[in-house]
Amino acid sequence: MSAFPSAGISIATRSMAWLIICFLVLPITIVFAVSVTDRPYLSLPHDGLSLQYYRSLLTSRAWHTSILHSLVIAAASTAIAVVAGTLCAIGCWRLGNRASNAVRMLMLVPIIVPTVVYALGIYQFWVDLKLIDSYTGVIIAHAVTGLPYVVITVSTALAGFDPRLEQAALSLGASMGQTLRMVIIPNILPGVISGAIFAFIHSWDELIIVLFIAGRGVFTLPRRIWDGINESLDPTMAAVASVLVLTTVVLLLIDIAIRARRTQ
Amino acid sequence: MLSRLAAIDPAPTIGADPSRSSLARRLRVGGSARYWLLMTPALALMIVFYVYPISRVLWISVTEPQPGLENFELLLTSASIHKMLLTTARISVLTTLITLVLAYVVAYALVHAGERARRWMFLGVIVPLWISVLVRAFAWFVLLRREGLINNILMTSGVVDSPLSLIWNETGVMIGMVHYMLPFGILPIYANMRDIDQRCIAAARGLGATRSEAFRKVFLPLSMPGVVGAGILVFMFSLGFFVTPAILGGGKTLMIAEYIKVQILEVVRWGVGTMLAATLVIVIGALLAVLSRFVDLRKLFGSI
């Protein structure tokens, strides 16, 4: 049901709104059109469609390496963020006092402070610790900046969970670990999975930190796209972009499905 | 990213816990330390790998090359920094204003739409948000450049004789930024509008107000908290934005984030780079302090 009667809105306003939505969605679809071009440069297909750039994406070692690097980093940093973030959200939820609210606010800081500021800091720190251009370095940086997403989604899931269930488990003799594993986690699993998806996408998309702390050794996908835009205008870029858009839409649908099931 | 998160509900009411037996109380007291233990990994990660590096940045800004506020004097004296700050401020303010107007229209249509239309509109707002900012900047790059699609269409249809320069200037940067920021504007405004009691508008109409009067004098003021919240949020994100300005500005339109990157990675002037980073943090901190007086921050970050 609409909260307001639709009589309260003119056709002009409604069409404006749809136009703005088109402005949001349509420009992105251009990457699909360009990815099947038959020309050797970024353009729309002229005489016919061609899949040559998907083929060159499939056979290019450079892109493969970058995808692999990104996958490894995103998976590892997501794992760290999910474990630490979930435990933290549970701790905050159960304490529910001023201190834990402060902790929750602290966990939001990486979203608020511009990433470039953090990139400077971690760059300097990694120079000291000799972690520049290493998997460990990028994974830690991405895990820390991915924490907020997990803490937020898990906190949301916990808000709808009855704390008495946890107390019941504890008073019936379950240990803390058992309670976590068998009572709390299964109940908030959708929230944890959502958090994992966000943390993964965060790392998968992250460019600024990587520009500072990674070199030739760790060359993630965003880094290669960045170089591609700045240096060569190979239409393979459009094929990569199309694949990324499709992957994201699939992940989005999974998330929507999970949320729908959670609200049932 | 943020926006894809569902609402953070207020902290659950632990205080209202019905179990008052001494056993339960003992468990809770004993538990308190355990709950802190659960937070330890995240807290340790945050403090060692986030708070510490950032505080070093702030520290360097007042100690490099020598202790003092010398670096900050550049804010007043350096012409190139002035120019960059003005560009950053101008682009951020304009982006925020344009975003707010467009976002208001969409949010207004969203709350007034029927269920099916709303679901589709919502999808149109959420999907772009999920898509990599690099991919989106790339799409705009393809569309806007000199040999790009828009210029092509305009030229072949004879609207213009020579290609428009839509990229590597402030126009291009702003188009890309408004595109990126729109969902961050729409969602908080929508969340606020949804909570407006429609009976207020009905009452105004019932008392003889015209539709536009009811909107101007009742709905608009009631929706202002959402607009202020969204505005500060978008402005904050715009100030520190890197990817889109860097790609669509092409090094010609320099905003602060890219300027900082150049200072550190190319000309290696840590004093200047960290000073600008510190300035950015201070400005955003001040904005948040203002924001927290108008709206519940936790609710705001939850709504997007």
Interface residues (C-beta under 8 A of the other chain):
Chain A: M1 S2 A3 F4 P5 S6 G8 I9 T13 R14 M16 A17 W18 I20 I21 C22 F23 L24 V25 P27 I28 I30 V31 V34 L42 S43 L44 I80 V83 A84 G85 L87 C88 I90 G91 C92 W93 R94 L95 G96 S100 N101 V103 M105 L106 M107 L108 V109 P110 I111 I112 V113 P114 T115 V116 V117 Y118 A119 L120 G121 I122 Y123 Q124 F125 I140 A141 A143 V144 T145 L147 Y149 V151 I152 T153 S155 T156 L158 A159 G160 F161 P163 R164 Q167 L170 S171 M176 S194 F198 I201 H202 W204 D205 L207 I208 L211 F212 P222 I225 W226 I229 N230 M237 A238 A241 L244 V245 T248 V249 L251 L252 D255 R259
Chain B: M1 L2 R4 L5 A6 A7 I8 D9 P10 A11 P12 T13 I14 G15 D17 P18 S19 L23 A24 L27 G31 S32 R34 Y35 W36 L37 L38 M39 P41 A42 L43 L45 M46 F49 Y50 V51 Y52 P53 I54 S55 R56 V57 I60 L102 V105 V106 Y108 A109 L110 V111 H112 A113 G114 E115 R118 M121 G124 V125 I126 V127 P128 W130 I131 S132 V133 L134 V135 R136 A137 F138 A139 W140 F141 V142 L143 E147 L149 H179 L182 P183 R194 Q198 I201 R211 M236 L239 G240 F241 F242 V243 I247 A257 I260 K261 I264 L265 G273 T274 A277 L280 V281 I284 L288 R298 F301 G302
